[in-house]
Amino acid sequence: MARRTAEEAAKTRDAILDAGLQTFAELGFAAAQLEEIAKRAGVTRGAFYHHFTNKADLYLAVLRERWAKVMAPVLDELRGPKKPKAKIRAFVCAFVRAVQREPAMQALMQMSLSGDTNLPEFHGSLSDKRDVLDALTRDLGALIDEGGRLGDGITRARAILIFLNGIAVSAALQPDSISAPPERFAELLLDGVLR
């Protein structure tokens, strides 16, 4: 019975995270109300407080956990037996595809662009983001250096990530601006960066 209870608790927490993502993306941190989040999740206020201490705690959990969930299949493209350039191309395509088609990615971009992460409650989360970005830069840089004698893998990795961030921001602000196939974006980016 305890296993079932743990599974139910995990489902409840997941529903709250999904409802939080949707609400924060639509309304921003300040306007989002716990009652609305609990209602969307189909839980009581008590259930909310069983999993999260307050709205800021939920906001940070949404950012951390939902980014990790959305990015997992994208990052998986950097692993496996393919050659380095093919891995990087697949990674870029997977990222663009997620930005174009994944509602959770789009909602996370809305949250990230809202400016809410500049609030005092979230100053610590910026170092988390830097750490994740630094690790991804190192991984991409190592793949670039492994793939040939281009050199300057870290700078090239940063160029790729800046390009992808630009795509994500453009998608959040002007969704039609990224309607080209992901492969076309990869071709344009990588022909320049990995030449």
C-alpha positions as CSV (number, residue, x, y, z in Angstrom):
1,M,0.0,0.0,0.0
2,A,2.9,2.4,0.8
3,R,4.2,2.1,-2.8
4,R,0.8,3.1,-4.2
5,T,0.7,6.1,-1.8
6,A,4.2,7.1,-3.0
7,E,3.1,6.8,-6.6
8,E,0.0,8.8,-5.9
9,A,2.1,11.5,-4.2
10,A,4.4,11.6,-7.2
11,K,1.4,12.0,-9.5
12,T,0.0,14.8,-7.3
13,R,3.3,16.6,-7.3
14,D,3.7,16.2,-11.0
15,A,0.1,17.7,-11.5
16,I,1.0,20.6,-9.4
17,L,4.2,21.2,-11.4
18,D,2.3,21.1,-14.6
19,A,-0.4,23.5,-13.3
20,G,2.3,25.8,-12.0
21,L,4.1,25.8,-15.4
22,Q,0.9,26.7,-17.2
23,T,-0.2,29.4,-14.7
24,F,3.2,31.0,-14.3
25,A,3.7,31.1,-18.1
26,E,0.3,32.7,-18.6
27,L,0.2,35.1,-15.6
28,G,3.7,35.5,-14.3
29,F,4.9,35.0,-10.8
30,A,3.2,37.9,-9.1
31,A,-0.3,37.4,-10.6
32,A,-0.3,33.6,-10.2
33,Q,-2.5,32.5,-7.3
34,L,-2.0,29.3,-5.4
35,E,-5.8,28.7,-5.5
36,E,-5.7,28.8,-9.3
37,I,-2.7,26.4,-9.4
38,A,-4.3,24.0,-7.0
39,K,-7.6,24.1,-9.0
40,R,-5.8,23.4,-12.3
41,A,-3.9,20.5,-10.6
42,G,-7.1,19.1,-9.2
43,V,-5.7,19.2,-5.6
44,T,-6.5,20.9,-2.4
45,R,-4.5,23.7,-0.9
46,G,-3.3,21.2,1.8
47,A,-2.0,18.9,-0.9
48,F,-0.1,21.8,-2.4
49,Y,1.6,22.6,0.9
50,H,2.4,19.0,1.4
51,H,4.7,19.2,-1.6
52,F,5.8,22.9,-1.7
53,T,6.4,25.5,1.0
54,N,5.1,28.4,-1.0
55,K,4.7,29.9,-4.4
56,A,8.4,30.7,-4.9
57,D,9.3,27.1,-4.0
58,L,6.9,25.9,-6.7
59,Y,8.2,28.4,-9.2
60,L,11.8,27.2,-8.7
61,A,10.8,23.6,-8.8
62,V,8.9,24.2,-12.1
63,L,12.0,25.8,-13.7
64,R,14.5,23.2,-12.5
65,E,12.4,20.1,-13.0
66,R,10.5,21.0,-16.2
67,W,13.6,22.3,-17.9
68,A,15.4,19.0,-17.1
69,K,12.4,17.0,-18.4
70,V,12.1,19.0,-21.6
71,M,15.9,19.1,-22.3
72,A,16.5,15.4,-21.5
73,P,15.7,14.1,-25.0
74,V,17.5,17.1,-26.6
75,L,20.7,16.4,-24.5
76,D,20.4,12.7,-25.3
77,E,21.4,13.6,-28.9
78,L,24.9,14.5,-27.6
79,R,25.5,10.9,-26.6
80,G,25.8,7.7,-28.4
81,P,27.9,6.3,-31.2
82,K,27.4,9.0,-33.9
83,K,30.3,11.1,-35.0
84,P,30.7,14.4,-33.1
85,K,29.4,16.7,-35.9
86,A,26.3,14.4,-36.4
87,K,25.6,14.5,-32.6
88,I,25.8,18.3,-32.6
89,R,23.5,18.5,-35.7
90,A,21.0,16.2,-34.1
91,F,21.2,18.2,-30.8
92,V,20.4,21.5,-32.7
93,C,17.6,19.9,-34.6
94,A,16.1,18.4,-31.4
95,F,16.3,21.8,-29.7
96,V,14.6,23.6,-32.5
97,R,12.0,20.9,-32.8
98,A,11.2,21.2,-29.1
99,V,10.9,25.0,-29.3
100,Q,8.6,24.6,-32.3
101,R,6.4,21.8,-31.0
102,E,6.7,21.3,-27.3
103,P,4.2,23.3,-25.2
104,A,6.2,22.8,-22.0
105,M,9.3,24.3,-23.7
106,Q,7.2,27.2,-25.0
107,A,5.8,27.8,-21.5
108,L,9.2,27.6,-19.9
109,M,10.5,30.3,-22.4
110,Q,7.5,32.5,-21.4
111,M,8.5,32.1,-17.7
112,S,12.2,32.8,-18.5
113,L,11.3,35.9,-20.5
114,S,8.9,37.3,-17.9
115,G,11.7,38.9,-15.8
116,D,10.4,37.1,-12.7
117,T,13.7,35.4,-12.2
118,N,15.2,38.8,-11.4
119,L,13.0,39.0,-8.3
120,P,14.9,38.7,-5.0
121,E,13.3,35.3,-4.3
122,F,15.1,33.8,-7.3
123,H,18.6,35.3,-7.2
124,G,20.0,31.8,-6.2
125,S,18.5,30.3,-9.3
126,L,20.7,32.3,-11.6
127,S,23.8,30.4,-10.4
128,D,22.0,27.1,-11.1
129,K,21.3,28.3,-14.7
130,R,25.0,29.4,-15.1
131,D,26.2,26.0,-13.9
132,V,23.9,24.1,-16.4
133,L,25.0,26.4,-19.2
134,D,28.7,26.1,-18.3
135,A,28.4,22.3,-18.3
136,L,26.6,22.3,-21.7
137,T,29.2,24.6,-23.1
138,R,32.0,22.3,-21.9
139,D,30.3,19.2,-23.4
140,L,29.7,20.9,-26.7
141,G,33.2,22.3,-26.8
142,A,34.7,18.9,-26.1
143,L,32.6,17.4,-29.0
144,I,33.7,20.1,-31.3
145,D,37.3,19.6,-30.4
146,E,36.9,15.8,-30.7
147,G,35.3,16.2,-34.2
148,G,38.3,17.8,-35.9
149,R,41.1,20.3,-35.8
150,L,38.8,23.3,-35.6
151,G,40.2,24.5,-32.3
152,D,38.4,27.0,-30.1
153,G,35.7,24.5,-29.2
154,I,34.4,26.6,-26.2
155,T,33.9,29.7,-28.3
156,R,32.2,27.7,-31.0
157,A,30.0,26.0,-28.4
158,R,29.0,29.4,-27.0
159,A,28.1,30.5,-30.6
160,I,25.8,27.5,-31.0
161,L,24.1,28.1,-27.6
162,I,23.7,31.8,-28.3
163,F,22.1,31.0,-31.6
164,L,19.8,28.4,-29.9
165,N,18.8,30.9,-27.2
166,G,18.0,33.4,-29.9
167,I,15.7,30.9,-31.6
168,A,14.0,30.2,-28.3
169,V,13.5,33.9,-27.6
170,S,12.2,34.5,-31.1
171,A,9.8,31.6,-30.8
172,A,8.4,33.0,-27.6
173,L,8.0,36.5,-29.0
174,Q,7.2,35.7,-32.7
175,P,6.4,32.0,-33.1
176,D,6.1,32.3,-36.9
177,S,9.7,33.5,-37.1
178,I,11.0,29.9,-36.6
179,S,8.7,28.0,-38.9
180,A,11.6,26.7,-41.1
181,P,12.4,23.0,-40.7
182,P,14.9,22.3,-37.8
183,E,17.3,20.8,-40.3
184,R,17.5,24.2,-42.1
185,F,18.4,25.9,-38.9
186,A,21.0,23.3,-38.1
187,E,22.5,23.6,-41.6
188,L,22.7,27.4,-41.4
189,L,24.2,27.4,-37.9
190,L,26.6,24.5,-38.2
191,D,28.0,25.3,-41.7
192,G,29.2,28.6,-40.2
193,V,30.3,27.5,-36.7
194,L,31.8,24.1,-37.6
195,R,33.3,25.1,-40.9
